[in-house]
Amino acid sequence: MQEIKGLIFDYGGTLDSNGQHWAAVIWNSYKKTNIEISREQFNEAYVYAERKMALQPIILPNYSFLQVLKAKVTAQFEYLKTQNIDLNQNWINLIAEDGYTVAKRNTRISKPILENLNTKYPIVMVSNFYGNLTAVLRDFEIDHHFSDIVESAVVGIRKPAPAIYALGVKKINLKPENCLVIGDSYAKDMIPAKQCGCQTLWLKGEGWNDEENINNEHADRIFYDINDLEAIIGNWLANK
């Protein structure tokens, strides 16, 4: 292990949901609303919405995360309607607001952790997002902890392409082996970051369709709660 001199964070699923994939978060909100659809139907709607939002300029640069969630769920309902599933449009706001509460709670937990780490390391964010990530981070009052942001919709590269993490390494201006990448997705964070030569720390939570139930050869360490992050890094350095 090389000395850690800088940190590269993923955003969605890491800082805003403590390792839980957002499909799982939103599915839980559907269940709270007692919407009678199967998980398979939801998964199809989730994929449809993500593809639509990636291809069409639905999200504006000033959108808050609540507005993002409303757009996601609206697109999901649009797909479900094509499957002859009758849905109350009022549920869109209920689901979005429930997800926003999850994000707000978790970013409130992440904020002091970022504050402490930022006194020791430069921090860059690398994220698949819709072009409004700066507005989202500002809404949650954590934007100032990142010296730079590499956002897929802005740079035109999406995870799992290693090139997006290579841009993060370039922004932090360190050797890859001195950068620690922290993310919740094995496929989209650990593998491409390791391919770039970075050290990797996997926040392993509830994945989507058990997609994260795999080996961990590309993750140097694993942890399960964002609250443990500082202790994990401290122990890592102590045992280096």
LINCORKA-V370048 format. One record per backbone hydrogen bond with DSSP energy under -0.5 kcal/mol. NH is the residue of the N-H (numbers start at 1). CO is the residue of the C=O. Records with the same first field share a line. If there is no record, write none. Layout:
NH = CO ; CO
//
This chain:
5 = 3 ; 178
6 = 178
7 = 122
8 = 180
9 = 124
10 = 182
14 = 11
15 = 11
16 = 11
18 = 14
19 = 13
20 = 17
21 = 19 ; 206
24 = 21
25 = 21
26 = 22
27 = 23
28 = 24
29 = 25
30 = 26
31 = 27
32 = 28
33 = 29
34 = 31
35 = 30
37 = 35
42 = 38
43 = 39
44 = 40
45 = 41
46 = 42
47 = 43
48 = 44
49 = 45
50 = 46
51 = 47
52 = 48
53 = 49
54 = 50
55 = 51
56 = 52
58 = 56
60 = 58
63 = 60
68 = 64
69 = 65
70 = 66
71 = 67
72 = 68
73 = 69
74 = 70
75 = 71
76 = 72
77 = 73
78 = 74
79 = 75
80 = 76
81 = 77
82 = 78 ; 79
83 = 79 ; 80
84 = 81
85 = 80
86 = 84
87 = 85
89 = 87
91 = 88
92 = 89
93 = 89
94 = 90
95 = 91
96 = 92
97 = 93
98 = 94
99 = 95
100 = 96
101 = 97
102 = 98
103 = 99
104 = 100
105 = 101
106 = 102
107 = 103
108 = 104
109 = 105
110 = 106
111 = 107
112 = 108
113 = 109
114 = 110
115 = 111
116 = 112
117 = 113
118 = 114
119 = 115 ; 116
120 = 117
121 = 117
122 = 5
124 = 7
125 = 148
126 = 9
127 = 150
129 = 127
136 = 132
137 = 133
138 = 134
139 = 135
140 = 136
141 = 138
142 = 137
143 = 137
145 = 142
146 = 143
147 = 123 ; 145
148 = 123
150 = 125
151 = 149
152 = 127
153 = 129
154 = 151
155 = 151
156 = 152
157 = 152
161 = 158
164 = 161
165 = 161 ; 162
166 = 162
167 = 163
168 = 164
169 = 165
170 = 166
171 = 167
172 = 168
173 = 169
174 = 169
178 = 175
179 = 176
180 = 6
181 = 179 ; 199
182 = 8
183 = 201
186 = 184
189 = 185
190 = 185
191 = 186
193 = 189
194 = 190
195 = 191
196 = 192
197 = 194
198 = 193
199 = 176 ; 179
201 = 181
202 = 221
203 = 183 ; 201
204 = 202 ; 223
205 = 19 ; 203
207 = 205
209 = 207
211 = 208
213 = 210
214 = 212
219 = 216
220 = 200 ; 218
221 = 200
223 = 202
228 = 225
229 = 226
232 = 228
233 = 229
234 = 230
235 = 231
236 = 232
237 = 233
238 = 234
239 = 235
240 = 237
//
